[in-house]
Amino acid sequence: MKTRFGPQKIMFPCPVSLVVTGTIEQANIVTIAWVSLLTSKPPTLGISVGTRGFSGEAIKKNKDFSVNIVPAEIMKEADFCGIRSGKDMDKFEESGLTPIASQHIQSPIIKECPLNFECRLTQWSLIGQTNHFVGEIQETYVDTQKLKDPGELSSIDIDAINPLIYIGGAREYRHMGAKAGDAYTIGNELKK
Ligand SMILES: Cc1cc2nc3c(=O)[nH]c(=O)nc-3n(C[C@H](O)[C@H](O)[C@H](O)COP(=O)(O)O)c2cc1C
């Protein structure tokens, strides 16, 4: 049996990301759980940003943003950036997070996040009350000590990254669980 709820916005797990827009001198951070890779060539990321906050207009004006994946160690800082507005404060200063200048865009990346993407805004649409931004990835950074084999992106140590996970609906944060299997492989066990 299944219980019907009609059209609802519930999803899990969601990565917790911090999206930064602005300049190294004056940047804002917003917590965004509605983030996804969209395409591979060119590599693009999509983010959904509400129209009520500070960040939607800032991204439209600045035409770029960085996406920074949050480790569980900075859960409180990430939550803070999701319950305060850049309209009222400098969230870098208040949270203690550290901006680092990007290479290809104006918006800085965040030092305390182990995986960072520099994105240039290429498309934007308004769906109801939400902006949907498409950013073409210009650069990707991983903390070197989180790579098992330096220089090899696929060797990323996911346990060391310790990504914070958001459970929509229940509105709670979780840690990532243990490895369940090898993707693109384990399904072969069903082949006749
Ligand atoms: C865990 C979490 C996830 C969030 N995800 C999103 C999201 O995907 N899109 C969005 O527009 N707001 C999201 N928010 C809310 C914004 O972060 C919040 O409205 C923020 O205060 C806006 O900041 P700003 O005014 O500086 O842009 C989230 C908040 C939290 C705590």
The ligand as an SDF file (V2000), in Angstrom:
LIG
                    3D

 31 33  0  0  0  0  0  0  0  0999 V2000
   19.7090   22.9890    5.0540 C   0  0  0  0  0  0  0  0  0  0  0  0
   19.2160   24.1660    4.2670 C   0  0  0  0  0  0  0  0  0  0  0  0
   19.0240   24.0420    2.9070 C   0  0  0  0  0  0  0  0  0  0  0  0
   18.5560   25.1210    2.1440 C   0  0  0  0  0  0  0  0  0  0  0  0
   18.3900   24.9710    0.7990 N   0  0  0  0  0  0  0  0  0  0  0  0
   17.9450   26.0160    0.0690 C   0  0  0  0  0  0  0  0  0  0  0  0
   17.7890   25.8940   -1.3520 C   0  0  0  0  0  0  0  0  0  0  0  0
   18.1040   24.8650   -1.9450 O   0  0  0  0  0  0  0  0  0  0  0  0
   17.3320   26.9760   -2.0310 N   0  0  0  0  0  0  0  0  0  0  0  0
   17.0110   28.1700   -1.3930 C   0  0  0  0  0  0  0  0  0  0  0  0
   16.6160   29.1200   -2.0540 O   0  0  0  0  0  0  0  0  0  0  0  0
   17.1540   28.3070   -0.0510 N   0  0  0  0  0  0  0  0  0  0  0  0
   17.6060   27.2730    0.6730 C   0  0  0  0  0  0  0  0  0  0  0  0
   17.7600   27.3940    2.0260 N   0  0  0  0  0  0  0  0  0  0  0  0
   17.3720   28.6740    2.6680 C   0  0  0  0  0  0  0  0  0  0  0  0
   18.3890   29.7930    2.4380 C   0  0  0  0  0  0  0  0  0  0  0  0
   19.6950   29.3430    2.7260 O   0  0  0  0  0  0  0  0  0  0  0  0
   18.0040   30.9810    3.3590 C   0  0  0  0  0  0  0  0  0  0  0  0
   16.7760   31.5150    2.8960 O   0  0  0  0  0  0  0  0  0  0  0  0
   19.0710   32.0560    3.4770 C   0  0  0  0  0  0  0  0  0  0  0  0
   18.8330   32.7750    4.6690 O   0  0  0  0  0  0  0  0  0  0  0  0
   19.0830   33.0450    2.3270 C   0  0  0  0  0  0  0  0  0  0  0  0
   20.2230   33.8560    2.4920 O   0  0  0  0  0  0  0  0  0  0  0  0
   20.4720   35.1820    1.6370 P   0  0  0  0  0  0  0  0  0  0  0  0
   19.3220   36.1110    1.8860 O   0  0  0  0  0  0  0  0  0  0  0  0
   21.7710   35.7040    2.1720 O   0  0  0  0  0  0  0  0  0  0  0  0
   20.5440   34.7890    0.1950 O   0  0  0  0  0  0  0  0  0  0  0  0
   18.2550   26.3550    2.7890 C   0  0  0  0  0  0  0  0  0  0  0  0
   18.4680   26.4820    4.1660 C   0  0  0  0  0  0  0  0  0  0  0  0
   18.9450   25.4090    4.9020 C   0  0  0  0  0  0  0  0  0  0  0  0
   19.1810   25.5620    6.3800 C   0  0  0  0  0  0  0  0  0  0  0  0
  1  2  1  0
  2  3  1  0
  2 30  2  0
  3  4  2  0
  4  5  1  0
  4 28  1  0
  5  6  2  0
  6  7  1  0
  6 13  1  0
  7  8  2  0
  7  9  1  0
  9 10  1  0
 10 11  2  0
 10 12  1  0
 12 13  2  0
 13 14  1  0
 14 15  1  0
 14 28  1  0
 15 16  1  0
 16 17  1  0
 16 18  1  0
 18 19  1  0
 18 20  1  0
 20 21  1  0
 20 22  1  0
 22 23  1  0
 23 24  1  0
 24 25  2  0
 24 26  1  0
 24 27  1  0
 28 29  2  0
 29 30  1  0
 30 31  1  0
M  END
$$$$
